[in-house]
Amino acid sequence: MTAIENDDVPIYLKLRGLLAAMILEGRYGEGEQLPSVRTFAASHGANPLTIAKAYQSLQDDGYVFVKRGIGMFVAEGAIDRLRVQEREIFINRIWPRMRNHIARLGISMDELLETERN
């Protein structure tokens, strides 16, 4: 285990992050329906209650909304707002930990860039 792994992050937040990434990647566009809780749980080997909590977190933040009796949908403007939020999390929380880990390992910027080219 490395110093930058997130084993202490609750599973529902990891799943929320996965859903956010899927929205940002365009797998679910604005106005499109997300898979049902049961379908998403089955495809990711998770408890439906945990998936429901991840969906609820996205709904609480206004990224998705419910059409009663139909399902959960990606809200208008969600992609831009998610991108802003995810960039802030990366820059303020993830990158400093990664940067410190890179420094501890003595990896140069040239080495990092070279791995991108391969």
C-alpha positions in Angstrom: 0.0 0.0 0.0 1.3 3.4 -0.9 0.9 6.7 0.9 -1.5 8.1 -1.7 -4.1 5.3 -1.7 -7.5 6.1 -0.4 -8.5 3.0 1.6 -10.0 5.3 4.2 -12.5 6.8 1.8 -16.0 5.3 2.3 -17.2 3.0 -0.6 -20.2 5.2 -1.4 -17.8 8.1 -2.0 -15.6 6.0 -4.3 -18.7 5.0 -6.2 -19.9 8.6 -6.3 -16.5 9.4 -7.8 -16.9 6.6 -10.4 -20.3 8.0 -11.4 -18.9 11.5 -11.6 -16.1 10.3 -13.8 -18.6 8.5 -16.0 -20.5 11.7 -16.4 -17.4 13.7 -17.1 -16.3 11.1 -19.7 -19.6 11.5 -21.5 -20.9 8.0 -20.7 -24.0 9.7 -19.3 -24.8 13.1 -20.9 -26.9 15.8 -19.5 -30.6 14.8 -19.5 -29.7 11.1 -19.9 -30.8 8.4 -17.5 -28.4 6.7 -15.2 -28.7 3.0 -14.7 -31.1 1.9 -12.0 -29.6 1.4 -8.5 -29.9 -2.4 -8.9 -28.4 -2.5 -12.3 -25.4 -0.4 -11.3 -25.0 -2.4 -8.1 -25.0 -5.7 -10.0 -22.5 -4.5 -12.6 -20.1 -3.2 -10.0 -20.5 -5.9 -7.3 -21.8 -3.4 -4.8 -24.6 -3.3 -2.3 -27.7 -1.5 -3.7 -28.0 0.5 -0.5 -24.4 1.8 -1.1 -25.2 2.7 -4.7 -28.3 4.5 -3.5 -26.2 6.5 -1.1 -23.8 7.5 -3.9 -26.7 8.5 -6.1 -28.2 10.5 -3.2 -25.0 12.3 -2.7 -24.9 13.4 -6.4 -28.6 14.4 -6.1 -27.9 16.4 -3.0 -25.2 18.3 -4.9 -27.6 18.9 -7.8 -25.7 16.9 -10.4 -28.6 14.4 -10.9 -32.3 14.5 -10.4 -35.1 12.0 -10.0 -38.1 11.6 -12.2 -40.4 9.9 -9.9 -41.3 6.4 -11.1 -38.8 6.6 -14.0 -35.3 7.0 -12.6 -32.3 9.2 -12.0 -31.1 11.6 -14.7 -28.0 13.8 -15.2 -28.9 17.4 -14.5 -28.4 20.3 -16.9 -25.1 22.0 -16.3 -23.8 19.0 -14.3 -20.8 18.3 -16.5 -19.4 21.9 -16.2 -20.1 22.0 -12.4 -18.6 18.5 -11.8 -15.5 19.5 -13.8 -15.0 22.6 -11.6 -15.5 20.5 -8.5 -13.2 17.7 -9.6 -10.5 20.1 -10.7 -10.6 21.7 -7.2 -10.4 18.4 -5.5 -7.5 17.3 -7.7 -5.5 20.5 -7.3 -6.1 21.0 -3.5 -6.2 17.4 -2.2 -4.8 14.8 -4.7 -2.0 16.7 -6.4 -0.2 17.8 -3.2 -0.1 14.2 -2.0 1.0 12.9 -5.4 3.7 15.6 -5.7 5.1 14.7 -2.3 5.1 11.0 -3.2 6.9 11.7 -6.4 9.5 13.8 -4.6 10.0 11.0 -2.0 10.6 8.5 -4.8 13.0 10.9 -6.6 11.1 10.9 -9.8 11.9 13.7 -12.2 9.5 15.6 -14.4 11.3 14.2 -17.4 10.7 10.7 -16.2 7.0 11.4 -15.7 6.6 13.0 -19.1 8.5 10.1 -20.8 6.0 7.6 -19.3 3.3 9.6 -21.1 5.0 9.2 -24.5 5.2 5.4 -24.2 
